[in-house]
């Protein structure tokens, strides 16, 4: 009897230790998961909450397919745009959010990047926003059949010099990098061809189109954004 009781006590003590160790591992795992989740939220995902939602009929013909890529490494931003939106860009944000069903908090850093890179390049930020509307309907992970990526549908193999040494397999899915590179491509077109229409046709890969349909679509969208912003409509050639 004594031996049997001692065995039961040993087993009971062993069970307690085992359960305690298992519980400790569960708690530790929850703490680690919580820490990782907090870190992820602090860095903000690059995708919109309603990815793939576009306005019926408004998606650019350049965007033939929409895909959510598997990114193997986190993208490290080359520059963080933390500027406050201007009053007219806030009005544009509200217009875009309603028209394209995109959350305003997701648009804030995108439109701030448009203001920052547009002004630093001498390009009207609303023109950049109009290009995003035509190219991707503000879907940051839009992918075309030609391999164009992100908000401004940049084809990476043609613009590696502008992307630079950015870590991550798909840097153009970072909205801020995409807006920076897209703005640089447009600025390059302005330097090379001298007019806004020619630069836009260059951007859209349609320089041979005598009707300049891509440029006309972008400029028509820009006029709608100007109205939303409360700004007077300029001439058709004003960037």
N, C-alpha and C positions, 0 to 999 in steps of 0.2 A: 504493500500500500504506500509506503513511504516513497519507494522508487517511482511508483506511478504518479504520485502527487508532484514530486520533484520534476518529472518529465512534463507534466501538464503546465507547471509553473515556467519551466524553460520555454515550452512552446508559446505560452501566453506572452512572456517577455519578448521572445523573438518576434511574435506577431505585432506587438506594439511598436517595436523598433522599425519593423518593415513598413507598417502603415504610416509611421511618422516620416520615414524617409521618402515614401511615395508622395505624401502630402506636400512635403517640402519641395520636391521636384516640380509638382504641379504649380505651386505658388510661384516658384522661381520662373517657370515657363511663362506664366501669365504676366509677370513683371517684365520679362524680356520682350514679350509680344507687345505689351503696352508701350514700352520704350521705343521699339521699332516703329510702331504705329504713330506715335507722337512725332518722331523724326521725319516720317514720310509726310505727315500733314504739314509740318513746318516748311518743307521744301516745295509744297504745292504740286499736284500732278499737272502735266502739261495739257491733258485732254479735257475738253468740255464735258460737263455732266451729261449733256444730251448729244453725244457724238453721233454723227450720221444724220442728225435732223437738219434738213435743208428746206428752204422755201420751194414749193412746188413750181417747177419750171424756171427757177432762178439760178440753178447750179450752172457753173461755167461749163461750156462744151469741152473745155480742156480737162475737166475732171470726169474721167470716164468710169472710175471705180473708186469706192471708198473702202479703206481697209484699216483695221486697227493692228498695227505692227507689234511684234514681240520685241521689246527693247531689252537687250541683254545687259547693258550697262547704263547707269544713270547718266544723263546728259549734264555736263558741267557748263554752266552759262559763262560766257566770256565777259558779260557785263549785265548787271542787274539794273533795270530801269525802274526807279521808284518815284518818279515825278508825279505831282498831282495833276490830274486832268484839268485842262482849261474849261471855262464855262461852256464854250461852244462845243467842245469835244464831249462834255457830259450830256449835252442835248443830243449829239450824234449817237452816243452810247445808248441812250434810252430809245432812240429810233431804231437802231440796229437790233437791240435786245427784243423789241416787239416784233419787228419784221422777220427776224431769223430765229426767234425762239431760243436765244442764247442768254444765260444768266449774266446780269450786269457785273457781278464780281469776277467772272471769268473774262469779261471784255476789258476791264480796267487796265491790266498790265499790257494787253495787246494794243489798246489805243494809246496808252502812254508811250509805248515803243514807237508807234507811228508818229506821234508828235516829236519825240526825241530825235529819231533818225531822219524824219522829214526836214525838220528845221536845220539840223546839222548838215544836210545835203542840199539845202536850198529848194526843197520840193514841198509843195503844200501837203500837209499831213492828211487832208481829206482825200487827196488823190490816191494816197497809199491805202486808205480805208476802202475807197471805191474799188481798187484793184483786188483787195481781199474778198470783197463781196462777189465780184465777178469770177474770181479764180476758184474760190473754195466755199463760198457761203459761210465763211468763218468757222470752217471745220479744220482744226489744227493738225489732224492726221489724215487729211484727204490725200489720196494717191491716184495719179492718172495712169492711163495705159502706157504713157511714154516715160513713166518714172518720176514725174514731177511730184513734189512733196510739200505738204503743209499749207499754211494760210495763203501764201503768195505763189504756191505751185512752182517752186524752184527745182530745176533738174540738177541734182548735185554734181554729176560728172562734168558739167560745163562750168561750174563755178566753185571748184575746190579752192581756188586762190582767195575767194571772198569768205568761204566758210572758215578757213584757217585751221589751226591745230586745236580742234575742239574734241574732247574725249566723248565717247559714246558712239554707238553704231549708227544712230539716226539723228544727228544734231538738228536737222531741219524740222523735226517734229517739236522742237522747243520753239514756242511762238516768238520769243524775243530774238532768237538767232535768225529765225525765218524772216521776220520783218526787217531786220538789219540787212541780211543778204539780198532780199528782194528789192529793198530801196537802193542798194548799191548797184544792182543790175539795171534798174531804171535810170539811175544817174549815169551809168556807163553809156546807155543808149542815147541819152541827151547829149553827152560829150561827143559821141561818134557821129550822130546823125543830125544834130542841131535843132530839131523841132520836137515838140511834145508828141504830135501824132506819129512821127517816124519812130520815136523812142518807144512808144506804146506798142506799135506794130512789131518792133524788134523784140520787145518783151514777150509778146504773145506768139512769137514764131511765125508771123504772118506778114512779113515785109513785102511780099509780092502781091498782096491783096489790094487792088486799086481802089476798092470801096472803103478800105480802112475800117472794117466792121468791128474788129476788136477794140480799137481806139474809141470808136463811137460808143460802144457799149460802156466802156469805163467812164468816159466823159458824161454820158447820160446819168450813170449812177452817181458820179460826183455832183452833178447839179441837184439831184435829190438830197444828197447829204448836205449841200450848202443850204438848201431850204430848211432842212431839219436843224441845222446849226444856227439859223437866223442870220446868215450872212447874205449880202447882196450877190446876185449872180454875176460872175465876171464874163469876159468874152470867152469863146470856145477854145482859144489858144492859150489861155492863162493856166499855168501849172499850179 
